């Protein structure tokens, strides 16, 4: 079970829906829910702004974070759960918003975070924030799409399985949800030539057997060579099965202070139409 859930909030217009989804998840698992707001580093502007402008700048962030806290408190009031609010301000110039979120997530079982709305981009936050945090934090990340009609999460789950380390990590991190799901579908997407080294003769059979030992109601669907990208195949399969959650590995690597995500991870995060649980 998840006992400690962290929710990162940004003023993107979807914060109330994100709190409601995270609170419902916390209630289902008997978990404590912590809301987190992070201010842009003031030091990044210190050399360009006079002291009085910096004061106004800080007040604006404090007002914004107070507004997010009010939304958080309003939404969690509908659930009998333990909660906490954290507002992080005055970051050092060498510590990005991304770094703070990743650090805070390491002390939780699960981080819930919204997909970045391209029509309302956040200052100093990467467009692929959920994937970058998943790679950096060492904790599973539940990304909620901005274009999404909220519904209960974790009843109809689809696993995007490729037999890799990241996929295995994601399945393990998702077990609290998989064990209570009504149905779980393992979808193997890839080339026939790439199946055997990772999957054996029957792609998906071994992970399905493992999940069955956890009493997970699991089925396997294997798709071989395809003309469409893996991300598109997964999202299409999720739509066809009316899944309310996609579980998959997050692929990425660090290059200096920049995180480079894999193509499938990046595309899923850009086009997701349902919640996605990512692990690295």
C-alpha positions, 0 to 999 in steps of 0.5 A: 500500500502507498502510505505517503503520497506527495502532490506537486501543484502549479497554477495551471488551471487544473490544480483542483482536479489534481488535488481531488484525484490525489486525495481520492487515491490517498483515501483508497490507500489510507495514505497521508497526502502532502501538497507541495508548491515550489517558487521560482528561484529568486536568486536567478533574477537578483542581479537584474532587479532592485531590492524593492522589485525583488520584494514584490516578486517574492510577494507574488510567489507567496500569494500564488502559493497561498492560493494553491494551499487554499485549493489544496485545503478545499479539495482535501476537506472532502476526504477523511485523510491526513494531510500536510502543506509545504511551500518552498521559496527562495531557492538557491540559483544552483537548485532548480524547481525540478531538483526540489521536487525530486528531493521532496519525492524521495521521502514519499511512496508516490509523487502525483504531478500534472502533465504540463499544459503547452498552452500554459507553460510554467516558468523554469519547469521543463515541458517533460517534468513528470518524466524528468522527476521520475528519472531523478527522484528514484520514486514512482511518478503518477502523471495526470493529463491536463486534457482528461475527464477525471475518473477513478484511477486503478480499476482498469490498468494497462502495463506497457511491458518491454522486459527492461529494467525500467519496466520491471521497476514500474510494475513493482512500484505499481503493485499496490494499484495492480493488486486492487485492480479489476483488470490488468492488461500487459501489452508487449509492443516491439519488433519480433527480433527484439522479443526473445532476449528480454521476453523468452519464447512467449513475450509477457508470459513471465511477468503475467505469471509473476503478477498472478502470484500476487493475485492480480487479474492479468491478461497478456496482449503481444503486438509484434512488428508495427508501423506506428511508434511504440507510444502511439501503439500503447495509447491506442491500446489503452483507449481500446481497452478503456484503461484508466491507468498506464504503467510504464518505465521511464527512460532517460539519462543525465547529460551535465545538468540536462535530462534527456528522456527516451523517445517513447517516454517523451512522446507519451508525456506529450500525448497522454490521454490517461494517467501514467505511472512512470518509474526509472 
